[in-house]
Amino acid sequence: MDLVYKNEKTLFALMLVLSLLAWIVLVAGMGWMVLGYALMFFLFYCFAQSALISYIKGTGVRITHEQFPDLERQIAACCAKLGLEREPEAYLLQMGGSLNAFATRFLGRDFLVLYSDVVDGLHDNPDALNFYIGHEIGHIKRKHLNWGTVLLPASLLPLVGAAYSRAREYTCDRHGLAACDQPLNAEFGLAALAAGGRRWRTMNKTAFIEQARETEGFWMSFHELVGDYPWLVKRMAAVRALAAGHEARQPRRHLLATLMALFVPRLGVAGGAGGVVVTLAIIGILAAVAVPAYQGYTQKAAVAGAYDAGREASVKVERYLSEQGKIPTLAQAGIAAGGSGAVRELSIDPDTAVLRVVTSLQGQQGPAVLVFEPSIDEHKRIAWECTGEGILPQALPQGCH
């Protein structure tokens, strides 16, 4: 049995290409600023992830040869069976009745957390618990926890990000199956996830698998396509088929659901509350990058027309000065006072000939203004210096500062 689900490698390659392209564009657009944002994101990650690790260490019970040695031996056996050389730091955690487990990573160290209720619920069938242990070891062995930052841009994309997450779950179910001494016990492990710590013993697993036929409808197809986990009925069907030596034939998804899912980005990139926190951090960072860039673009477009009007006015003023030897009024120089297009108002100082071009762009401190100030250069010619007031530096035209 191949321990890697058929679509995981393909989706990983697609995610990697899309993410690298996104990072290249981001770095090209931000320059050295990207280092600052990367540091900010890393610090945010450290505080958020350290809160989880601190909770695990401060609340859970570490599994060692002295503390729950039976579980320690079970985890070690699963690691050996699946070829994981470095055992993760394991904890037993009470989660108020939830039957599950998870793997996480912090600063190069892997952690495996078993919920106490799943351990207690499967006390009579420890081989079924191997399914949970093997599943989480699969995440560690496949380095799913290592690529999060690199694959982050593509992880947000509709369909692709969620599809890769579901493919990883199928891969880890294969690891869970391989960790079990008897394939049937992998089904019992999933049965506990579905029916709870007692009813899994009497659950009709075949009837449960037959529920998968209902997943081809619009609503179940849609919610699976935008979710990170396959429906449990499909996972059970896949495990049973693999135990029999073949791939499961899953129901086809509704076409309209696929089209609708194209418009739903994947936001729960870390799962649960962690996904919301990370998503908010991503949105904040992207906003910090995108908003100034967008403001610069809109200002540049608005200022360009005003700059052309100011340059044209300076040429007319310079010509009048050369011919008449005095500073003209706007009317004398043949200059419109503005009031339309990119120029809200244009004025000339009668004493200094300084031109002020009030643009149509409204900033926080008032309207954005271009100032054209004349001076006499070493060749006795008039030179114009352009400056901006209330305008972002990147929005100023070339020749203005």
C-alpha positions, 0 to 999 in steps of 0.5 A: 500500500502506498502511504501517500494519497494519489493526489497529494503530491500533484496538489503539493506541486501545484501549491508550491508553484503558485505560492512561489510565484506569489512570494516572488511578486510580493518581494518584487513589489515590496523590496526590503520591506518584505523582511519587516513584514516577515519578521512581524509575521514570525513574531505573531506566529511565535506568540500565537503558537507558543500559547498553544504549546504552553497550554499543552505543557502546562495542562496536559500530561507528558507521556514518558516511560515513567508516565503512562509507559504503555502509551509511550511504548505504543507511540514508539512502536508506531514510529518504528513501524512507520519509519519515523526516527525521531519520536515526537514529544507526546502528551495526554490532554483532557478535552471535555469529551472530544475524541481526537488527536493532533500533531503540531510543531514549534521551533523545530520540535514536533508534538503529538497530543492524544485526547484522554477520551479517545484513549479511554474510549479505545481502552479495550482495543489499543490497536484502534488507538494506533490508527490515531497515533499513526495518523498524526505521525503521518502529518509529522513524517510527511512534513505537513507542519513544515510547509505552512508558511511557504504554501500560505498564498496558495492555501488561501485559494478556492478549491486548491487549498482545501483540496490539498488539506483533504488529500493530506488527511487521506494520506494520514489515514493510510499511515493510521491504517499501516500502524494498526496490526489488524486493518479492521481496527482502523475502522473501529478507530474511525467508528469511535470518531463518528459514534463516540467512546461507547457506541463504536463497538456496536456501530454498523460500519457497512451502513455508515459507509453507505451513507457516502452516497448522499455526499454527491448532492449539492449541499454536501458536495459544496461544504466538502469542497470548501472544507479541510476534511473529507466526510468521515463516511468517505474516510471509512470507505477509503480505509476499508477499500485499502485494507482489501487491496484497492482504492475506494470508488467515491461518489462524484461531487455535484458540478454546480457545487464545484462552480460555487466553491470557486468563489469561496476562499479558504480562510481556516488555514490553521483550523478552528480558532487558530485558523481565524487568528492566522487569517486575521494576521494574513489579512492585516499584513496584506492590507498593510502592503496593499492599501499603501500601494493602492493609494499610491497608484490612485494618487499617481493617476490623479497627480499625473494630469495636474502635473502636465497642467502645471508644466504647461502653465510654467512654459507660458509664464516663462514665455511671458516673462521673457517677452514682457519682463514681468510676472503675468496674471493667469489671464495674461499668460493664457492659463485657465484657472482650473475647476475641471479634470485633474486640476481643481484650482491653479494660481500664480503668486504675483511677487514670486511667480510660484505656481500652485496647482491644486489637484482633484485629489483630497488627502487627510490634510486637505487637497493635494497640491503641486508647487512649481517654483521658478529660479534663475540658473547659472546660464541666466535661464529660468529653471522650475522646481516641482514639489508636492504637498500632501502627496505620497512620494511614490505618487509624485511624477518624475522631476517632482519631489 
